[in-house]
Amino acid sequence: MPNQPLTVPGRIGTLPLTLLIDTGSSLTLINSHVFHQLHPRLKRSRRTPPPSLTLQLANQSSIYMQSQLQVPITIHNTTHWHLVYVVPDLWRPCIIGNNFIRSHNLHIDGFHQRVHFGPPPRPKLSPHHYLKQHVTHQGIRTSPANTSPPAQLLHITDTADTQPVAAPDFSDSTLQAPQQQQLLDLLRSFPHVFTHKPGRTTLMKHQITLQPNSRPRNQAPCRYSPARRLIIEDNIKEMLQEGVIVPSKSPCASPVVLAPKKDGSMRFCIDYRKLNDVTVRDAYPIPRIDDTLDALQHAHFVSTLDLRSGYWQVAMEPSSRALTAFVTHKGLFECTVMPFGLTKAPATFQRLMDIVLSGLKWQCCLVYLDDIIVFSTTFDQHLHNLRQVFSALADAHLTLKASKCNFSRQEMKFLGHLITPDGIKPDPDLIATVQRFPVPRDVRSVQAFLGLTGYYRRFILYYAKIAELLFKLLRTKSNPSTYRTFNWNEFCTTAFEILKKHLTSPPIMQAPIFSYPFILELDACEYGIGCVLSQEYDNKISVIAYASRTLNPAERKYSAVEREAFAIVWATKHFRQYLEGGPVIVRTDCKALQWLKTARDPTG
């Protein structure tokens, strides 16, 4: 019948339903009556949708979304897990939206009113089909010049900026040849995601809000040598051509600085410190790196994705562009996109990525600013997860840099760590930096060394105890009882070399498995406490993390038994996110603490 909506029989979980296929709906929806009929296991996964996500109808009215959850949707005996949103009193039991259609490659046959998964069937031309007559110039009829243009064009893709995706480097991969081809076919089906130029999202713009009664300063340009002035000119020319900056008449200006890159070239930067001093901060959270690494515990297939000039894919709010103005010997310019160096930029970008990958984050992917990692337990699931991420990025008009993406590697670098099939260890490149670190000659160089090694302190057993002599060099006159002048001696050299040696061959840390009990091993000395968090399974001890800290002057006055007890209290608080809700085995060499097991009132 004409104008009949396209519906297909299907299931959500084990519940049979009639599914409405609606390409005009960006999201997949179910009504609250269907939600209450789902299996309790599915209902337990529901979450509150992000406040920034709203459902708007064609008449511009908004609909309240009650919750969101991942459910298995079955069409034609093919099941895909997908994020759905619960809408009270929805006029249909389930609406299959455009995000499901794109993510799972669902094709619609409008003539026959049916759907199928996979590529559409291609017509075949038999060899005996040929033109019986020659086509002559006189036989060609052209359309008149005043032909009316089409009323509307939808989903037009400009392929001028797309780049053919080269075959990934499979030298460090365990994929078989058919799997490699499957992955390559998937990548080449998203040419609009892998482009030469940054995308431009329409989901949000970056806005700068100044503190009350404040105004940014007008700073003079820095002076540079002729060689560095050429570098600045080349960068400005390139940015003007790409449309990321325009000439400005702003009353404020920030200077340009050049910072060296790893390869020896210079990075073009803008010094926004004065502007940041008067900018209202954004408290949106950036993910903790340790939580991100812990989520990879069961990943057998891992891919990392890198956005092409990620910040440049977010437009500046027009009212804030003048505040981004920077000055050079070539004049005054302002940014049309979000530049690096703004204090609120990380929060804006993290918020954007959390919205774009809503429903996928922590399920099959993790995102830390412009770094995305996709993880799966099977190869087929990994292809499915990559397709979902690519579709989400495409819907948000975000693009990736193919040369910086890594697919299905056995070892993958991510956030300064090396993810391997055996576990997680420090990035060898950063460890090499520590190994080349010269013997400190002043307080600042000691701070730099402790900053480098402290980032990997979870890999060094009793880090605080080893580094105590170095920490003494940093204590200031604000605490006269612990004040020390900078006096580097042979004991400091020993501690310095021990830390470097420990990082040369660090242990491989395992992600926690919460179905097994945790083991907490403790130790305390006169000036520090330390602990080891581990688990025992498969007839071996797997270390999860090391932790340690030095004692302050008051804590150093504790007795030996009190220090051991304090180590238990501190360690359980430090690893609370692992230990809560499960059995814990505490191992200590202080027999006197056994009374804690029978204490009636273990407080104080």
Secondary structure, 3 states (H helix, E strand, C coil): CCCCCCEEEEEECCEEEEEEECCCCCCCEEEHHHHHHCCHHHHCCCECCCCCCCEECCCCCEECCCEEEEEEEEECCEEEEEEEEEECCCCCCEEECHHHHHHCCEEEECCCCEEEECCCCCCCCCCCCCCCCCCCHHHCCCCCCCCCCCCCCCCCCCHHHECCCCCCCCCCCCCCHHHHHHHHHHHHCCCCCEECCCCCCCCCEECCCECCCCCCCECCCCCCCHHHHHHHHHHHHHHHHHCCEEECCCCCEEEEEEEECCCCCEEEEECCHHHHHCECCCCCCCCCHHHHHHCCCCCCEEEEEEECCHHHHCEECHHHHHHHCEEECCEEEEECECCCCCCCHHHHHHHHHHHHCCCCECCCEEEECCEEEEEECCHHHHHHHHHHHHHHHHHCCCCECHHHCECCCCCEEECCEEEECCEEEECHHHHHHHHCCCCCCCHHHHHHHHHHHHCCHHHCCCHHHHCHHHHHCCCCCCCHHHCCCCCCCHHHHHHHHHHHHHHHCCCCECCCCCCCCEEEEEEECCCEEEEEEEEEECCEEEEEEEEEEECCCCHHHCCHHHHHHHHHHHHHHHCHHHHCCCCEEEECCCHHHHHHHCCCCCCC
